[in-house]
Amino acid sequence: MPRLRPSTQQARRENILDAALRCFARGGFHATSMQMICKEAGVSPGAVYVYFASKEDLIAGLCERDRNEFAERFALLAAAPDFLEALQGIGEHYFIDESPDRQRFVVEMGVESTRNPRIAEIFMSVDKFCCDSFEAMFHRLKDEGRIAPRIDIPTIAKVFNVIGDGLFWRRAIEPDFNARQVLPVMTELIGTLLNPVGPHIASKPAGGRLKPEAAS
């Protein structure tokens, strides 16, 4: 049997992860079986077990993928000329543009982590990664003279995690939740905590996007 190219293996792995995400979002962790995931992915059980030995392994794979994406977005965020404007864009990506399946999955895994130590370990590793990444980024922005935080940076990083958790939960349970209406207000509140030095976002034009204004 010919060996698959790395790109083909990666595509198959991603297809299985996408199928698992949809299944977990629809039915939760316990109600979802490996057979359901195989059917959703359109592959045989043997094809799935080549990459993932269990549902926990699938959760770990999904979380690893999320971590990699977060790392890329954090790097772009830290380098953005206008931090708050870039933060607004990331918020729109996760809480407006993305499929609700992602939010439902995060909420489901949060609940499952209260019962399953392995899921809790995976879930909290992502939580710690996000908190540590925010903290490192805020220290960098402070050292560069771009922000002058009003409270200590570790606390602000935890606040960011709490805000993200709340937005994921709200979008998952409220189908008509208008994140586009809420995000500008949250961005302005975050600006107050971080106290940006130089241009910052303070108002939202009629078109629906925030625009920079001179700091007072």
N, C-alpha and C positions, 0 to 999 in steps of 0.2 A: 504494500500500500504506500503510495507516494506521501512524502512528508509535506504537511501544509506550510505555506509561506507564513512568516510572522504576521504579515498584514492580514492574512485570512484568519489566522488564529485570533488575532485581536478583534476582528470584526465579529467573529462568532461569539467571543466572550462578551462583547458589548451588547450583542443581540440578546443573549441570555440575561444579562443584567437589566436591560430595558424591560424584558418580559417579567422578571422578578419584581421590579419596581411597580409595574402596573398591577400585578397580582397582589402584592402586599398592600398596596394602596386601596384596592377594592375589598379584599377579604380579611386583612389583618394577618398577623404572623401565624397564629395557631390554625386558622381555617384554610390557609394556603398550603397545599401539598407540593412536593417536588414534581408530581405528575401534572398538576395544573400549570406549573411553570414551564415544563417541557412542551405542553400543548400550546401555551401562549407563545412560546419561542419558535414553535414549529420544528422541534428537533427531538431526537430520541433521548431516553434517559441516559444512555451511555455517553452521548455527546455532552450532556450537562455535567455528568460526574467526572469527565476529563478535567474540567476547570473548577468545579465546586462540589465538595463532598457532602454538604448539608445546607440547610436553610441559613444556619449561622454563618457559614462561609459566604453565602450570597450577600448577607447583610454586611459582612466585612468588606466584600468586594465593592458594594455600592458606596459604603462609607469611604473607602480608599479613593474611589473615583471622585467623590465630593471633595475630599481633602485636596486632591490634585487641582481641581478646578478652583477651589478657594485660594490656594497658594498663588495661582496665576492672577487671579483678580486682586488679591492683596498687593501683589507687586505693582500692578498697574495703578491701583489706588494710591499707594504711597508715593508714586512718581508723578501723579497728576498735578498740573499747575494749580488747579482749584480743587482742593480735597473735597469740599462739601458738594460741589457739582458732580464730581466723580462718584461720591457716595450715593447721591440721588440716583445716578444711572444704575449702580449695582442694585439698589433697592427696587428699581423698576424691573430689572431683569428677574430677580428672585420672586417678587411679590405681585407682579403684574403680567409679565410676558410668559413666564414658565407655566407649564401645565399644573393644575392643582394636584396631580398625582404626587408630585415631589413634596408638597406640604402635607398631604395625607400620610405619606410614608414617614416623614419626620415625626409627626404626632403619634402615629402607631408605634414607632420604635421607642419613643419616649415613654409611652405607657408600658410597653413590653419590658423595658429595662427595669421597671419596678418589680418584675417577677422573675426575670431570667438573668442570672449573674453574667453570663457570657454576652448577652445583648447589652447589658449595662456597661460592661467593660468597653465594648466597641463604641457605644453611644457617647460615653464620657470621654473617650479618647478624641473624638471629633470635637466635642465641646471644649476640651482643654486646648486643642490645636487652634481653634478659633480665638479663644481668649488670649492665648500666648501670642498669636499673630497680631491681634489688635494692640496688645500691650507693646510689642516690639515696634509696631508701626507708629504708635503715638509717641514713644520715646524718640524715634527717629525724627518725626515732625517737630517735636519740641527742641531737639538738639539743633535742627536746621533753622529754628526761629520762626517756624510757620504756624505754631499754635502756642498758646500760653494757658494751659488747663487751669480751671478754677478749683478742681479737686485732684486727688492723687490719681495717677494713671492706672494702677491696677483696678481701682474701683470703677473708673470709666470703662475699662475693658469688660468688666463683669456686667455693667449696665448695658453695653452693646449686645452682649450675649442674651440678656433678658429681653431686650427689645426685639431681637431676631426671633427668639422663641415665641414671643407674644404674637408677632406678625404671622409666623408660620401657623400657629394654632388658630388665629382668627380667620385666616383665609381657608383653612381646612374645614372649619365648622360652619362658616357663614358664606354660602355660595354667592351672595350679592355684595360681599364686603368690597368697599370702594377704596382700594389701597392707593389709587392715584390721588384721592382727596386727602388721605392721611399722611402720606410720605412727606410732602412739603413741610407740614407742621412739625413732624418728627425731625426732619433735617434742620429746621430752625432751632429746635430745642437742643439738638446735638451741638449746633454751632455755639449756643450759649455755654455749654459745658466745656467745649474745647477752646473757645475764645480765639478764633483764627486771627492771625496777624496779617494785615493786608486785605485784599479783596475777599469778600465772603458773600454767601448767598443769604438774602434777607427777604426777598419777596417773590411772588409768583405771578408772571404775566398772564394775560387772558388766554394765551395759547396753551397753557397747562404745564409749562416748564419753568423751573426757577431760573432767575437771572442774577448775575453778580452785581453787587453794589459796593461802593466804597465803604470801608469800615469807618465807623464814627470814632 
